[in-house]
Amino acid sequence: MTLPNANSRLFRLAPLALALWLGGCAVGPDYHRPAVAMPAEFKEAKGWTAAAPKESQNKGDWWAVYQDPQLSALLSQVQISNQNVAQYAAQYRQAQALVTQARAELFPQVTATVDSTRSGSASTVSNKQSTSLGASWELDIWGKLRRTVEEQKANAQSSAADLANATLSAQSELAQDYFQLRVMDQQIALYQRSIDAYQRYLAVIEHQYQGGDTSRATLAQAQTQLESAKASALDLQWQRAQLEHAIAILIGKAPAQFSLAAQPVKLTLPAVPAALPSQLLQRRPDIAAAERTMASANAAVGVATAAYYPDLTLSASGGYAGSAFHNLFSLPNRVWSLGPELSQTVLDFGATKGKVAEAEAAYDADVAAYRQSVLTAMGEVEDYLVELHTLDAEMAARKNAADAAKESARVTYNQYQAGMINYLDVASTENTSLSQQQSVLSLLSTQMVTSVKLIAALGGGWQGIK
């Protein structure tokens, strides 16, 4: 299609428009990440030495430190099948699509139209045929569109961090449930061994009672001891079943479709390295999300500020319009238009000022939220570090107590068999021994769960530090 003088005028305006667009400044503040006072080390990281984390380095699978193939297999399914993770993944794709839309606004929009109408009145009937091609381009002189792209990009990056955080949270929850379940398996097995022993004791005492060699009180004590152990084992059974159900949901399965058989598993408590720099917190996805949200809010200030300035749009269109289609594409039917449009709000009674103030306040709120998220993260890491450090000493004391109680129970039972003491003393020492052994296992569960919480608090472990 050839339009007289249209192309020449458009070509003369295009360099000027491009220069205005490229040379125009973006209104609003440029983003600089606000400083957060962070100590070089964690208070509770004993024996700390300086270390520089490599944020770009692939951290790998943080759960590898536990050396449990079944746990690894379960955790690898979270990213694929967990429905909460799938929801965040869809939201991330949505955010990426918004970035694409915002970028498209930087370039000319081209439209094509074909129209055919027939109209009439009481005396006449007329036909109109038309075809046209048009283009419009809003010049981003003040940077409004660029700030919008900047805002949407930061939103997409925040969404990606939310996805990573949802994945890490689900994996952390699964690992905690898994370790609690595995420790419960050991606790149930311990109760079962005790039940077997108590049944043997009861059989002996019943025989003695029938022979008149022991009292009814001794028999009742032995029965109480056996039934109490059975009740405790049953109490753990339903708790274990609920943990199994929780794991099934975390990997995207119905509880009826998943089971985790009890089996001997060596639980490996990972050693926390002496070098734990606080900069590891920069890898936490929730902190990354808060920082990107803050960057988006900063760009939104620029978008709001741009409303103070006029919008300049270049538009051009050309085509043919006539009453008959057979000679539509002829010179007399040719139509075209070309020209700039400048628009500016003259009076809005403070609406633009209010929007800018709103955007600035939103940014300040996001800055505070970001700083609070960093403080909260540091507090979590400190809490888990001191808990693990204290649990190490507590575990050593508990194991010593359990060993002493087992030895006391053994000696007491031998004394009972030798006729030196009655069974009530045996029952007491056996209960103490069982209680101490269960305490050791409960403490092991706490240690494993706390280690997972520490890894999650560090954004997925300490891999990559030198």
BELLINZI-V454718 format. One record per pair of residues at least 6 apart in sequence whose ideal C-beta (glycine too) atoms are under 6 Angstrom apart, sorted by the first residue. I is the first residue (numbers start at 1). J is the second residue. If there is no record, write none. Layout:
BEGIN
I	J
I	J
END
This chain:
BEGIN
1	318
3	318
3	336
6	336
6	338
9	338
10	316
17	139
17	314
20	139
20	141
21	139
21	140
24	141
26	143
26	146
26	147
27	142
27	143
27	302
27	305
27	306
28	147
28	301
28	302
28	305
31	295
31	298
34	367
36	371
36	374
38	278
39	278
41	48
42	276
42	381
42	382
42	385
43	382
44	382
44	385
44	386
45	276
45	385
47	274
49	274
49	275
51	275
51	277
51	465
53	279
53	280
53	464
53	465
54	464
57	464
59	460
59	463
59	464
60	463
62	455
62	460
62	461
63	71
63	72
63	75
65	270
66	268
67	268
71	178
75	171
77	251
78	170
78	171
79	167
81	251
81	252
82	170
82	250
82	252
83	252
84	166
85	166
85	167
85	170
88	162
88	163
88	166
89	163
91	159
92	159
92	160
92	163
95	155
95	156
95	159
96	156
98	152
99	152
99	153
99	156
102	148
102	149
102	152
103	149
105	145
106	145
108	135
108	137
109	136
110	135
111	134
112	133
113	132
114	131
115	130
116	129
117	128
118	127
119	126
127	323
129	322
129	325
129	328
130	321
131	319
131	320
132	317
132	319
134	317
135	316
136	313
136	315
137	314
138	313
139	312
140	146
141	312
142	306
142	309
144	303
144	306
147	299
147	302
147	303
148	303
150	299
151	296
151	299
151	300
154	292
154	295
154	296
155	296
157	292
158	289
158	292
158	293
161	285
161	288
161	289
162	289
164	285
165	285
165	286
168	456
168	460
170	250
172	452
172	456
174	247
174	250
175	452
176	449
176	452
177	243
177	246
177	247
179	448
179	449
180	243
180	445
181	240
181	243
182	265
183	441
183	444
183	445
184	236
184	240
185	262
186	441
187	236
187	438
187	441
188	233
188	236
190	437
191	229
191	232
191	233
194	229
194	434
195	229
195	230
198	225
198	226
198	229
201	222
202	222
202	226
205	214
205	218
205	219
205	222
208	214
209	219
218	423
221	424
221	427
225	427
244	260
245	255
248	255
248	258
267	448
269	447
270	451
273	462
275	465
280	458
281	377
283	459
284	377
284	459
287	373
287	374
287	377
290	369
290	370
290	373
291	370
293	366
294	366
294	367
294	370
297	362
297	363
297	366
298	363
300	359
301	359
301	360
301	363
304	355
304	356
304	359
305	356
307	352
308	352
310	342
310	344
311	343
312	342
313	341
314	340
316	338
317	337
318	336
319	335
320	328
320	329
320	333
320	334
321	333
321	335
322	328
322	333
380	457
381	457
384	450
384	453
384	454
384	457
387	450
388	450
391	447
395	443
398	439
398	440
398	443
399	440
401	436
402	436
402	437
402	440
405	432
405	433
405	436
406	433
408	429
409	429
409	430
409	433
412	425
412	426
412	429
413	426
415	421
416	423
416	426
455	461
END
